[in-house]
Amino acid sequence: NKATAAGWTVDDVVGTVGKLKESGVTFEQYDDLPNTTRDGDIHSMGPYKAVWFKDPAGNILAISDV
């Protein structure tokens, strides 16, 4: 699957990313998304933030604040 298979909404994307990185999670980086900027692993779409990562089976998962 080349689309997001599942997603979770959190209050603190930056903090969640930090905790997941400490556990060894690596994040996908998409530089071709319209109206989106990226700071490290975190993609911003206006006031909203999101990150994507893959599970061991290759499914794309997302965490965002919306």
C-alpha positions in Angstrom: 0.0 0.0 0.0 1.4 3.4 -1.0 -1.1 5.4 1.0 -1.6 5.9 4.8 -3.0 2.7 6.2 -3.7 4.1 9.7 -3.3 7.3 11.7 -3.5 8.6 15.2 -4.2 12.1 16.4 -2.0 13.4 19.3 -1.8 16.7 21.1 2.0 17.0 20.8 3.5 15.8 17.6 7.0 17.0 18.4 7.0 15.3 21.8 5.6 12.1 20.3 8.2 12.0 17.6 10.9 12.4 20.1 9.7 9.5 22.2 9.3 7.3 19.1 12.8 8.2 17.9 14.2 7.2 21.3 12.6 3.8 20.7 14.2 3.5 17.2 11.4 4.5 14.9 12.5 6.1 11.7 10.2 8.5 9.8 9.4 8.9 6.2 10.2 12.3 4.5 8.0 13.6 1.7 9.3 16.7 0.0 6.8 16.7 -2.8 3.6 17.3 -0.9 1.7 20.5 -2.0 1.6 23.4 0.4 3.8 21.5 2.9 7.1 22.4 4.5 9.3 20.0 6.5 11.5 20.6 9.5 13.4 17.4 10.1 10.9 14.6 10.1 7.8 16.8 10.9 5.7 18.0 8.0 3.8 21.2 8.4 0.6 22.2 6.5 -0.1 25.6 7.8 -0.7 25.2 11.6 -1.0 21.4 11.4 1.8 18.9 11.8 2.2 15.3 10.7 4.7 12.5 10.4 4.7 9.2 8.7 6.5 6.0 9.4 6.3 2.3 8.3 5.5 -0.7 10.4 7.5 -3.9 9.9 5.2 -5.1 7.1 5.7 -1.8 5.2 2.3 -0.2 5.9 2.5 3.5 6.1 1.3 4.9 9.5 0.7 8.6 10.4 0.6 10.7 13.5 -0.8 14.2 13.3 -2.4 16.9 15.5 -5.6 17.0 13.5 
